[in-house]
Amino acid sequence: MPLLIDTSNSGTNVAGCVRIVNVAAPASVFAPPEGITFDDMDGVKGTPLTRYGMSKCGNILHILELHRRYGPGSGQEKGIWTASLHPGVWIT
């Protein structure tokens, strides 16, 4: 993070030139309604699909926290642009 912050604040860069992109999936909808159930990290109560959904939910929450800490408006000079995306479906 120090290198990313220093690079984003460099005088030669414009706002948004430093980016963190997290590839997630819409499978986060399979997470339990409360999100990540930290009291059942072994997934004893869930299914493989709910565990996968929690991991995708974690990816999205992680990028949101990075945005809160380092994104535009966070107090960083220029901020680090963050995004969480679904890569889509490729049909050939």
N, C-alpha and C positions, 0 to 999 in steps of 0.2 A: 504494500500500500504506500509506503513512503515514496517509492519511485513513481508510482502513478500520480500521487498528489503533487510531487515536485514537477513532473512533466506537465500536468494540467495547469499549474500556476506559472509555467515558464512564459517569459515575455514574448516568445516567438509563436506561441500557440493561441488559437482562438477558443472561446468557450465551446465545449462539447467535443474537442478533438481527442480527448481520452475517454474511452468507453469500456464498460464491462457488460458483456452480453451473456446471458444465462439461457441455455436452451431447456425449456420446460415442456410440458405437454398438458393438454386439457384433462389428463387423467387425474389432476388434482381434485376433480369432482368426486372421485371415489374415496377420498379421505373422509373420515367421520365428520359429522357436522361441527364438532368442536375443534376441528383441525388436527393437529398432531397430538396424539395421546401419549404423553411422556411417561405416564404410569404403566404403559403396556408396550414398552419399546421392543420387547421380544415378539410382539404380535401374536400372543397367545389367543387373544380374544378376536383378532381380525383375520382376514383372509389375505392371500398374496396380493390381491387387487387393492385392498385397503392399505396395505403396507406400501405398495407402489404409489398409491394416491398420496399418502403422507409424505413420501420422499419428494414428489413433485410439488406438493404444498410447501415443503421446506425450501425447495429451490426458489420459489416465488417469494416467500418471506425473507429469504436471505438477500435477494436483490433489492427488495423494498427497504431493508435495513441499511444496505450500502447506499442507497439513494438518500435516505434520511441523514446519514452521517456525512456523506461526501458529495452529494448531488448539488445542483444549483439551488441556492437559497439556504444551504446548510452552514454558511459561514466560510466555506472555502472560497478562495478568490474567484476562480472560474468554474469550479465544480467538475465532477466526473459524471458523464452521462451514463445511465444504467438502463438496461432493458431485459425483460424476460419474455421469451417468445416461443411459439410453437413453430417448428420448421415446416409444417404443412405436409401434404401428402403428395408424393411424386408418383405419377402413373406413366408407365412407358408402353 
